[in-house]
Amino acid sequence: MSITISNHYINELDRSNSQDVKSSQNGFLKGRIVSFIALGTATALSLTGAVVATLFAAYLLAAIFAAAALLSIAATVLTGRIKIVQPSTTNAPQINIQKEPETNSKENFENENLELKKQITDLKASLEDKFPIEEVESLKQELLQKQTKIEEQELDIENLRTENQNLLTELENIKISQDKLKIEVEDLDDKSSAESVNSEVSTEKETNHENLSSVISEISNEEISQHSTEKNFIKLKNVCSNPTKIRKN
C-alpha cells in the first residue's frame, strides 16, 4: 500500500514550521524581557532587604523581601528562559541566561524537513504494517462488488419505476376507453328507446288508421243507406202524388 503526500501538504507543514519559528522568536524576546525584569526586581529586593536588615534590624521585613525575591526568581525559572546554577564560592545563587539557538538558519530548516520526512516515512511504514496491501486490495474488490450490486439494484428500481409508470398510463387509457364505451352504450340505449317509442307510435298509427278506415266504411255505408232511403222516399212521394200509377201498379 502506497501513500502519496502532496506538495500542498509539505508546504502547509513548512508554513506551520515558519509560524512556529516566529512564535518561538517572539516568545524568546518576551521571555528575555521578563527575565531581565525579574532579575532586576530580585536584585533590588535583595539589596533593599539587606539595607533594611542592616539599618533597622528588621528581620521580618528582610524575610518578606527575600521571599518576594525568591518568588520572582521562581517565576522567571518557570518561563524556562533562565537557569539557576549552584554557586561555587559564594552563598548567593548565580543566574545564567541561556541563549536559545538561532531558528531562522537554513540548517535548522533542513533539519526540521529531514525530521518531518523521517516522521512521514515512519507513518507510511506504520500504515503498511496496520493495513497490508493484500487486505486493502481485498477490501477494494469487496467495495467494488458492493458498488456494482448497488448500481444494478438502482437500475432494477428504475426499470420497475418505468414499468409502473407505463402500467399507470395504460390503466388511464383503459379508463378513458371504458368511459367512451359507457357513453356509447348510453347512446345505444337512448336509440333503442327511441326506436321502441317509434315502433309503438307506428303501431298506434296503424291501429288508428284501421279504426279510421272502419269508421269511414261505416259512414260510407250509412251514407249509401241514407241515399237509398231518400230515393225510396222520393219514389214513394211521387207515387203518392199520382194515384193512377198506384192502381196500375
C-alpha positions as CSV (number, residue, x, y, z in Angstrom):
1,M,0.0,0.0,0.0
2,S,1.5,3.3,-1.0
3,I,0.6,6.7,0.5
4,T,1.2,9.9,-1.5
5,I,1.9,13.1,0.4
6,S,1.2,16.1,-1.8
7,N,3.4,19.2,-2.1
8,H,0.5,21.2,-0.8
9,Y,0.7,19.2,2.5
10,I,4.5,19.8,2.6
11,N,4.1,23.5,2.0
12,E,1.5,23.6,4.8
13,L,4.0,22.0,7.1
14,D,6.7,24.4,6.1
15,R,4.3,27.4,6.7
16,S,3.3,25.9,10.0
17,N,7.0,25.5,10.9
18,S,7.7,29.1,9.9
19,Q,4.8,30.3,12.1
20,D,6.2,28.1,15.0
21,V,9.6,29.7,14.4
22,K,8.2,33.2,14.6
23,S,6.2,32.3,17.6
24,S,9.3,30.9,19.3
25,Q,11.2,34.1,18.5
26,N,8.5,36.3,19.9
27,G,8.4,34.1,23.0
28,F,12.1,34.2,23.3
29,L,12.1,38.0,23.2
30,K,9.3,38.2,25.7
31,G,11.0,35.7,27.9
32,R,14.2,37.7,27.8
33,I,12.4,40.9,28.8
34,V,10.7,39.1,31.6
35,S,14.0,37.6,32.7
36,F,15.7,40.9,32.9
37,I,12.7,42.5,34.7
38,A,12.7,39.6,37.2
39,L,16.4,39.7,37.6
40,G,16.3,43.5,38.3
41,T,13.4,43.1,40.7
42,A,15.1,40.3,42.6
43,T,18.3,42.3,42.8
44,A,16.5,45.4,44.0
45,L,14.5,43.5,46.6
46,S,17.6,41.7,47.8
47,L,19.5,45.0,48.2
48,T,16.5,46.6,49.9
49,G,16.2,43.7,52.3
50,A,19.9,43.8,53.1
51,V,19.7,47.6,53.8
52,V,16.6,47.2,55.9
53,A,18.1,44.3,57.8
54,T,21.4,46.2,58.4
55,L,19.9,49.6,59.3
56,F,16.8,48.7,61.2
57,A,17.5,45.0,62.0
58,A,14.0,44.3,60.8
59,Y,14.4,40.6,60.2
60,L,10.8,40.2,59.4
61,L,10.9,42.8,56.6
62,A,14.1,41.3,55.3
63,A,12.4,37.9,55.2
64,I,9.5,39.3,53.4
65,F,11.7,41.0,50.8
66,A,13.8,37.8,50.5
67,A,10.7,35.7,50.0
68,A,9.5,38.2,47.3
69,A,12.8,37.9,45.6
70,L,12.7,34.2,45.6
71,L,9.2,34.2,44.2
72,S,10.3,36.5,41.4
73,I,13.2,34.2,40.6
74,A,10.9,31.1,40.7
75,A,8.5,32.8,38.3
76,T,11.4,33.5,36.0
77,V,12.6,30.0,36.2
78,L,9.1,28.7,35.3
79,T,9.3,30.7,32.0
80,G,12.2,28.4,31.0
81,R,14.4,31.3,29.9
82,I,16.9,31.3,32.8
83,K,18.7,28.6,34.7
84,I,19.8,28.7,38.3
85,V,23.4,27.4,38.8
86,Q,24.6,26.4,42.3
87,P,27.3,28.8,43.4
88,S,30.8,27.5,43.8
89,T,32.4,30.0,46.2
90,T,29.7,32.4,47.3
91,N,26.4,31.8,49.1
92,A,24.3,33.8,46.7
93,P,22.8,31.9,43.8
94,Q,24.0,32.8,40.3
95,I,21.6,33.3,37.5
96,N,22.7,32.5,33.9
97,I,20.6,33.5,30.9
98,Q,20.6,30.7,28.4
99,K,20.8,31.8,24.8
100,E,18.4,29.9,22.5
101,P,19.8,28.7,19.2
102,E,19.0,30.6,16.1
103,T,15.9,29.1,14.4
104,N,15.9,31.1,11.2
105,S,19.0,29.5,9.8
106,K,18.9,27.3,6.7
107,E,20.4,24.4,8.6
108,N,17.6,24.4,11.1
109,F,15.0,24.3,8.4
110,E,16.8,21.5,6.7
111,N,17.0,19.6,9.9
112,E,13.3,20.1,10.5
113,N,12.5,19.0,7.0
114,L,14.6,15.9,7.5
115,E,12.8,15.2,10.7
116,L,9.4,15.6,9.0
117,K,10.4,13.3,6.2
118,K,11.5,10.7,8.7
119,Q,8.2,11.0,10.5
120,I,6.3,10.6,7.2
121,T,8.4,7.6,6.3
122,D,7.7,6.1,9.8
123,L,4.0,6.9,9.3
124,K,3.9,5.1,5.9
125,A,5.6,2.1,7.4
126,S,3.2,2.0,10.3
127,L,0.2,2.3,8.0
128,E,1.6,-0.5,5.8
129,D,2.0,-2.7,8.9
130,K,-1.5,-2.0,10.1
131,F,-3.1,-2.3,6.7
132,P,-1.3,-4.8,4.5
133,I,-1.6,-4.5,0.7
134,E,-3.5,-7.8,0.3
135,E,-6.1,-6.8,2.8
136,V,-6.5,-3.3,1.2
137,E,-6.9,-4.8,-2.2
138,S,-9.4,-7.4,-0.9
139,L,-11.4,-4.5,0.7
140,K,-11.2,-2.6,-2.6
141,Q,-12.6,-5.6,-4.5
142,E,-15.4,-6.1,-2.0
143,L,-16.3,-2.4,-2.1
144,L,-16.3,-2.6,-5.9
145,Q,-18.6,-5.6,-5.9
146,K,-21.0,-3.9,-3.4
147,Q,-21.0,-0.8,-5.5
148,T,-21.7,-2.8,-8.7
149,K,-24.6,-4.6,-6.8
150,I,-26.0,-1.3,-5.6
151,E,-25.8,0.1,-9.2
152,E,-27.7,-3.0,-10.5
153,Q,-30.3,-2.6,-7.8
154,E,-30.7,1.1,-8.7
155,L,-31.1,0.1,-12.4
156,D,-33.7,-2.5,-11.5
157,I,-35.6,0.0,-9.4
158,E,-35.5,2.5,-12.3
159,N,-36.8,-0.2,-14.6
160,L,-39.6,-1.0,-12.2
161,R,-40.4,2.6,-11.9
162,T,-40.6,3.0,-15.6
163,E,-42.8,-0.2,-15.9
164,N,-45.1,1.1,-13.2
165,Q,-45.5,4.4,-15.0
166,N,-46.3,2.6,-18.2
167,L,-48.9,0.5,-16.4
168,L,-50.4,3.6,-14.9
169,T,-50.6,5.2,-18.4
170,E,-52.2,2.0,-19.8
171,L,-54.7,2.0,-16.9
172,E,-55.6,5.6,-17.6
173,N,-56.1,4.8,-21.3
174,I,-58.4,1.8,-20.3
175,K,-60.4,4.1,-18.0
176,I,-60.8,6.6,-20.9
177,S,-61.9,3.8,-23.3
178,Q,-64.3,2.5,-20.6
179,D,-65.8,6.0,-20.3
180,K,-66.2,6.2,-24.1
181,L,-67.8,2.7,-24.2
182,K,-70.2,3.8,-21.4
183,I,-71.2,6.8,-23.3
184,E,-71.7,4.7,-26.5
185,V,-73.8,2.2,-24.5
186,E,-75.9,5.1,-23.1
187,D,-76.3,6.4,-26.7
188,L,-77.4,2.9,-27.9
189,D,-79.9,2.7,-25.0
190,D,-81.3,6.0,-26.0
191,K,-81.5,5.0,-29.6
192,S,-83.2,1.7,-28.7
193,S,-85.6,3.5,-26.5
194,A,-86.4,5.9,-29.3
195,E,-86.9,3.1,-31.8
196,S,-89.2,1.4,-29.3
197,V,-91.2,4.5,-29.0
198,N,-91.3,5.0,-32.8
199,S,-92.4,1.4,-33.1
200,E,-95.2,1.9,-30.6
201,V,-96.2,5.2,-32.4
202,S,-96.2,3.4,-35.7
203,T,-98.4,0.6,-34.3
204,E,-100.7,3.1,-32.8
205,K,-100.8,5.0,-36.1
206,E,-101.7,1.8,-37.9
207,T,-104.4,1.0,-35.4
208,N,-105.8,4.4,-35.6
209,H,-105.7,4.2,-39.4
210,E,-107.6,0.9,-39.3
211,N,-110.1,2.3,-37.0
212,L,-110.4,5.4,-39.1
213,S,-110.9,3.2,-42.2
214,S,-113.6,1.2,-40.4
215,V,-115.3,4.4,-39.3
216,I,-115.1,5.7,-42.8
217,S,-116.5,2.5,-44.2
218,E,-119.4,2.6,-41.7
219,I,-120.0,6.2,-42.5
220,S,-120.0,5.4,-46.2
221,N,-122.5,2.5,-45.7
222,E,-124.6,4.8,-43.7
223,E,-124.5,7.4,-46.4
224,I,-125.4,4.8,-49.0
225,S,-128.3,3.5,-46.9
226,Q,-129.4,7.0,-46.3
227,H,-129.2,7.8,-50.0
228,S,-131.3,4.7,-50.8
229,T,-133.8,5.7,-48.2
230,E,-134.0,9.1,-49.8
231,K,-134.6,7.6,-53.2
232,N,-137.3,5.4,-51.9
233,F,-138.9,8.3,-50.2
234,I,-138.8,10.3,-53.4
235,K,-140.3,7.5,-55.3
236,L,-143.0,7.0,-52.6
237,K,-143.8,10.6,-52.8
238,N,-144.1,10.5,-56.5
239,V,-146.4,7.6,-56.2
240,C,-148.5,9.2,-53.6
241,S,-148.8,12.3,-55.8
242,N,-150.1,10.1,-58.7
243,P,-152.7,7.6,-57.6
244,T,-153.4,6.3,-61.1
245,K,-150.0,4.9,-61.2
246,I,-150.7,3.2,-57.9
247,R,-153.8,1.5,-59.3
248,K,-151.9,0.4,-62.4
249,N,-149.2,-0.9,-60.3
